[in-house]
Amino acid sequence: MKRAVLNSTLQSVNNLDKMRFFALSVTFFVLGLNFVSGQKFGYIDTDFILGKMPDYVKAQDEIEQLSVGWQKEVEEMQKEVEGRYSSYQAEQVLLTEEMKQDWLADLKKKEDDLKEYQKKVFGFGGLFFLKKQELIKPLQDKVFDAVEKVAKANRLAIIFDKAGELVMIYTDPRHDYTDFVLEELGLGDPNDKIK
């Protein structure tokens, strides 16, 4: 008898806990919907904005010129290594074992120098990366400051960048704030809409 009363009491407590959990879940769900529906959002196209900035276009040109120059140097070093290897192949039959070892050591050093130069210029934290950061980051910071001002002025909680990794299947032009950011940067004409 005591056991039946205990089981009945435990079952009542479990049912009460389930009801509380359900009520609490529904409350959080409703509050979450209210929070999401109360948020305003928009999107911008940073590629378009940066493309309208003369300083950005100039910086991109400078980076491209530097990159072409560095790539040319890498190709020249590569040709030198290939030329040295061809010379070694041609003279190999005439060389003593000691001379072969000297040639191979020289070739290895040239190849290592080439790899080191490529890493120094094009590797992470290399000259190309640093130059790009030096020229582009201040311009991106200007855009982000303008985006922040536009977001605050329009009471936006979230601004997406349709130029970034975020895939936007559909965008409603009502939420496009690209022109506002261009105006904030002094680059846009409010009557000139992007396509």
N, C-alpha and C positions, 0 to 999 in steps of 0.2 A: 504494500500500500504506500509506504513512504517513498519507495522507488518510483512508482507511478506519478506521485505528486511532484517529486524532484524532476522527472523527465518532462512533465507538463510545464513546470515553471521554467526550465531551461529552454524549452521550445518557445514559450511565450517571450522570453528574453531575446532569443534568436530572431523571432519574427519582428520584435520591436526594433532590434538593431538593424535588420534589413530595411524596415520602413524608414528609420532615421537616415540610413545610408542613401536610400532612394531619394528621400526628400532633400538631403544635402546635395546629392548629385544634380537633381533638377534645379535647385537654387543656383549652384555654380554654373550650370549650363545657361540658364536665363541671364545671369549676371554677365557671363562671357559674351553672349549675343549682344547685350546692351553695350558692353564695352567696345566690341568690334564695330557695331553699327554706328556708334558715336564717333568713330575715328574718321578723319579725312585723310585722303591720300592723293598722290599725284605721281607723275613720272616726268623724266627729262631725257634728253639724248645728249650725253656729254661729248660724243664724237662730233655731233653737229655744232655744239657750242664751241668746242676747242677749235674746230675748223674755221669758225668765224673770227677767231682771235688772231690778229696779224702777228703778234709775238710768238704764238704757238706755231704758226706756219713757218716763220723764220727759224725757230728752234728746231723744227723737224728737218728743214733744209740743211741746217748746220750739222745736225746729227747724221743725216744721210751722207753728207760730204766726208765727214770724219770716218764713217763706217766704210765708205768706198776706199778711202785712203788706206785704212788699216787692212782691209781685205786685200788690197793690191800688195801691201807689204808681205802679208801671209803667203800670197800666191808666189811672190818672188822668192821667198825663203823656201817654199815647196819646190820650185823649179831648181833652185840651187842644190837641194838635197837630191832630187832626181838626177840632176846632171852629175853630181859627185858619185852617185850609185852607178850610173851608166859608165863613167870613167873607170870606176873600180872593176866593173864587169869586163870591160875591154882590156884592162891591164892585168887582170887577175892571174893569168897564166905566166906572166913575166915576173911576178912578185915573189919574194921569199916569204916564208911563213911569218916572220917578224913584220915585214912590210904589210902583209895582209891584215895582221892584227892592228897595226897603226891605222890603216884605212878604215877598218870596221869600227875602231874606237872613235875615229873622226866622224864617220857617218852617224854613229849612235849619238854623239854629242850634238851634231847638227839637227837630228830628229828631235832630241830632247829640247834643244833651244826653240825649235819651231813649236812644239807642243806647249812649252812654257809661255812663249809669246802669245799664242792663241788664247791660252787661259788668262794671261795678264790683260789682254784686250777685250775678249769676248766672254770670258767666264763670269760667274756670279761675283759681283763686287769688282769687276774689271773696269778698265777705262771707259768702255762703251756704256756700261751700266751707270757708272758714276757721272759721266757727262750727261746722259739722258736724265738722270735724277736732278742734276744741277740745273738743267735748262727747263725741264718740264714740270717738276714738282711745284715751284712757285706759281706757275700758271694754273695747275690743278687746284692748289690751295685757294687761289682767287675764285675759281668756279665754286668750290665747296663753301666758301664764305658767302658768296652770292646765293647759293642754294639754301643755306641756312637762313638768310634774311628773307628770301621768298617764302620758305616754309613757315617762318614765324609770322610774316605779314598775312599769309593766307590760312593760318592756323592748321597747317598740315602736320599730321603725326608721322607720316611715312612718305618718303619720295623714293621711287624706284628709278634706276638708270636703265633705259632700254638698250643702251649700247653695251652694257656689261654682260656678265655670264647669265644673268637672270633671263629666262626665256619668257617673253610676253606673247602669248598666242593672239590676244585681242587687246587693243587699247582704245579707249574712248577718248577722242580729242578733247573733251571737256576737262580731262584730268592732266593734260599735257602742259607743263609749266616751263618748258624750254624757253619760250619767248620771254617769260617773266625774268628768267635768269639772265638772258641776253640783255634785257633792259637794265637789270641791276648792274651788269658789267659795262653798260654804256655802249653796247654793240648792236643792239637790236632796234628795229622799227616795229612798234606794236601793230602796225598794219601789215607787216610782212610775215605771213605765217609759213611755217615749214610744211613740207609735204610728207 
